[in-house]
Amino acid sequence: MAGEKNLTRLIQEMEPSLEPGAFVFCTVPANFDLQNRAVVATFMEKEGKTLVLAQREADQLGLAYEMTMAWITLNVHSALEAVGLTAAVANALAAKNISCNVIAGYYHDHIFIPQSDADLALQTLLALSKA
């Protein structure tokens, strides 16, 4: 099933939803033993492996992190080659002084924002989808 490419439709149909819990970004060596912990995402960088995982999992593993984040999923199936959705979301959040980190999965885009900004970020994205 092909994802949506039309930016107007992507924004109108994004249906942002707040995932439960608090999440963190950590970095570990490439060979770090996760002890079968659930991880939301990983990305290998030359400096080490970046992990995105629930705060409780990071705490249990004794991992350091700088901040807790909330996770918003955009529930529209966006095509990997779609143009502009990340920019539109980032611009809307930046206008409210909310930082964001975007991870694109095969089906959906996932936005990580400071935990303290979760409600405002969700309301901002809901308003963007109705504009």
N, C-alpha and C positions, 0 to 999 in steps of 0.2 A: 504494500500500500504506500503510495507516494505521499510525501508530506506537502503541506501548503507552502507556496512560494509568494503569494500575493501579500504584500505588506499590510494593506488595509484590512484584509481578512484576518491575517495573523493577529493584529492588534485587537480587532473587534471580537475575535473568538478565543483569545488567550486564556480566559477563565483562571486568573491567578488564584492559587490556594496555598495557605500556610501549612506546612508540615509540622506535626507536633515535635517538640523537643528543642534542645540547644545543641549546636554543632560547632566544631572547631576545625581549623586547618593546622596540621602539624607536619614536621619534616623528620624523616628517619633515614638511616642508611638503607641502601638498596636491598640488603639481605636481612632486614629487621624481621623478627618473628612476631607476627600479629596474634599468635596464640588463638587462632580461629575466631578472632573478633570480627564483627560485622563492620564493614567499611563502606561508606557511601560512594567514594571515588578515590582513585589514585592517579598520580601523574608522575612519570619519571623525568627528573631534571638532572643536569650534570652534577648539581650539588647534593642530590639525594632524592628520595621518594617523598612526594607530597601526599599526605593522607587527608581526606575529609571524613570525619566520623563523629558520632554522637559524643558529646562532652563526657558522659559517664564512661564510655569506652576508653577515651583518652586518659581519663583520671585513673581508671583501673590498670592501665598499662604504664602509668607514671610518665606520660608524655607532656611536654611543655607546649603551651599555646599562648597567644597574645590576647585573644578576645573570643567571646562566645558570639555565635551567629545564629540567625534564624534562616530558614530555608523556605523559599517560595517556589512552587512549581507552576510554570505556564502550561496549562493543560491543552494547548493546541498542538497538533502534530506538525511541527515545523520541519520543512525540508532542510537538509544539511546545507544546501546551496542557497537558501533564502537570504535575501539582502535587507538589512535595516532593522530587524526586530531587536537585536542586541543594542543597537544605537538608540532606538526609540525608548527602550526600557531604561537604559543608563542615563539618557538625557532627562527623562521624567523624574527619576530618583535624584539625579544631581541637582535639579531645580529645587528640591526639598532638602538639599545638603545631606543626602544619604549615599554612603559609599556602597558599591555592590561588586560582587565577584560572580561571574556567569560561567556555568558549566553547561555545555550542550551535550545532551545525550542523543541517541538515535531518534527518539520520538519527541522529546520535550527539552525545553531550556529550563535551567534551574538557577535561581538567583539567591545568593547568600548575602545577607545584609546584617549589620550589627543587631544583636538581639534587642537592644533598646529601641530600635527603629522599626521593629516588625510590623506593628499596627499601622503606622503612618505609611510604610512602604506598600503594604497590601492595599490600603485605601487609595494611594496614589496610582497604583497599577489598575485597580478597578475603575477609577475615574478615567484613566487613559483609554481603557477598552470601551468606554461609553462615549468618548468625545467624538 
